[in-house]
Amino acid sequence: MPKCFSISVSGKVQGVFYRASAKEQADRLKIKGFVRNEPDGRVYLEAEGDEAELIKLIAWCKQGSPNSRIEHLEWHERPLQNFGDFTIQK
């Protein structure tokens, strides 16, 4: 049964290809949703898919892209959004 999580990541996560790397991971895990930069420097994701794959995405988010530095990550379950694919929002 699919689930949907909102994920907020803070630290050095903007300007280090975090969003592009997150999209690669989501596509590989067949997760739908989006990732975007927030004005306060965080990266925000909404991710929908199989719970086991979502847990793998969260584990990746804790590591991040090669030049990122994760200081804090939090995630919450939210209602299903029925995303069509995974996109990078500007």
C-alpha positions as CSV (number, residue, x, y, z in Angstrom):
1,M,0.0,0.0,0.0
2,P,1.5,3.3,-1.0
3,K,2.3,6.0,1.5
4,C,3.2,9.7,1.2
5,F,5.9,11.4,3.3
6,S,7.0,15.1,3.6
7,I,10.7,15.3,4.2
8,S,12.6,18.4,5.3
9,V,16.4,18.5,5.2
10,S,18.6,21.3,6.6
11,G,22.3,21.9,6.5
12,K,24.5,22.5,3.4
13,V,21.8,21.2,0.9
14,Q,21.5,24.0,-1.6
15,G,24.0,24.6,-4.4
16,V,25.4,21.0,-4.0
17,F,23.2,19.1,-6.5
18,Y,21.0,17.8,-3.7
19,R,17.8,18.1,-5.6
20,A,19.1,16.5,-8.8
21,S,20.6,13.7,-6.8
22,A,17.4,13.2,-4.8
23,K,15.5,13.0,-8.1
24,E,17.9,10.3,-9.4
25,Q,17.3,8.3,-6.2
26,A,13.5,8.8,-6.3
27,D,13.4,7.7,-10.0
28,R,15.5,4.6,-9.2
29,L,13.2,3.7,-6.3
30,K,10.1,4.4,-8.4
31,I,9.0,7.1,-6.0
32,K,6.7,10.0,-7.2
33,G,6.5,13.5,-5.8
34,F,8.8,16.6,-5.9
35,V,11.8,18.2,-4.4
36,R,12.4,22.0,-4.0
37,N,14.7,24.5,-2.3
38,E,13.1,26.5,0.5
39,P,13.8,30.2,1.1
40,D,15.3,29.4,4.5
41,G,18.0,27.2,3.0
42,R,16.3,23.8,3.6
43,V,15.3,21.3,0.9
44,Y,11.7,20.0,1.0
45,L,10.5,16.8,-0.5
46,E,7.1,15.2,-0.9
47,A,7.6,11.5,-1.7
48,E,5.0,8.9,-2.5
49,G,5.4,5.2,-3.1
50,D,6.0,1.9,-1.5
51,E,6.9,2.3,2.2
52,A,10.0,0.2,2.0
53,E,11.3,2.3,-0.9
54,L,10.4,5.5,0.9
55,I,12.5,4.4,3.9
56,K,15.4,3.9,1.5
57,L,14.9,7.4,0.1
58,I,14.9,8.8,3.7
59,A,18.1,6.9,4.4
60,W,19.6,8.5,1.2
61,C,18.4,12.0,2.3
62,K,20.3,11.6,5.6
63,Q,23.5,11.1,3.5
64,G,22.7,13.5,0.7
65,S,24.7,14.3,-2.4
66,P,28.6,14.1,-2.3
67,N,29.1,17.8,-1.4
68,S,26.1,18.2,1.0
69,R,26.3,18.2,4.8
70,I,23.1,17.2,6.5
71,E,22.5,18.8,9.9
72,H,18.8,17.9,10.5
73,L,16.1,15.8,8.8
74,E,12.5,15.3,9.8
75,W,9.7,13.5,8.0
76,H,6.0,13.0,8.5
77,E,3.4,10.9,6.9
78,R,0.8,12.9,5.0
79,P,-2.3,12.0,2.8
80,L,-1.7,10.5,-0.6
81,Q,-1.3,13.1,-3.4
82,N,-1.3,10.7,-6.4
83,F,1.7,12.3,-8.0
84,G,2.4,11.3,-11.6
85,D,6.2,11.4,-11.5
86,F,9.0,12.9,-9.5
87,T,10.0,16.5,-10.4
88,I,12.4,19.2,-9.3
89,Q,10.5,22.4,-8.5
90,K,12.2,25.7,-9.0
